[in-house]
Amino acid sequence: VPLATLLPLVARQVHLIINGVPNEYVESLSMVEELQAFSAIVYSSFSEDLIGNIN
């Protein structure tokens, strides 16, 4: 399948995914345990950096 054929379809799907309310795509991602663990690491690292900059 040529890329030029796929691009309009992908663009339409991305628009629907991002603008949906409620956003089922984001809700599905938020339920993935590995992403929850990764976000906890990111948030704690950010918090440590923020606190380190204050002192």
N, C-alpha and C positions, 0 to 999 in steps of 0.2 A: 504494500500500500504506500503510495507516495506521501511524503511528509506534507506537501501542499494540500493534500486531501484531508489529512488529520488535523491540521492547525485550526480550521474554523470549528470543527467539532469539539476539540479540546477547549478552545476559547469559550464556547457556549457552556460547556459543562463546568468549567472553572467559575464562570460568572454565576451559574445557578448554585454551585456549592458554597461559594463565599457569601452570597447575598441571601441565602435562605434563613428564615427566622421561624422557629429555632434552628440553629445551625447544626444539623445532624452530623456533619463531617467533624466539626470541632468536638461535639459531644462524644463521638466514637473515639477520637484521639485521646480525649481526657480519661477514658476508661482503660487505656492500655497501661498495664502495671509498669512496664519498663520506662515509659514516658513519665509516669508519675515519679518514679525513683530518680530519673534524670533531672526532672524539674526541681526536686527537693535538693539535689546536689547543686544545681545552678543557683537556686535561691539562697542556700546557706553560704555558698561561696561569695555571692553578691553582698550578703549581709556582713560577712567577715571583712570584705574589702571596704565596705561603707564604714563599719565601726573602726577599722584600722586607720582610715583617713581622718576620722574625727579626733582621735587621740594624738 
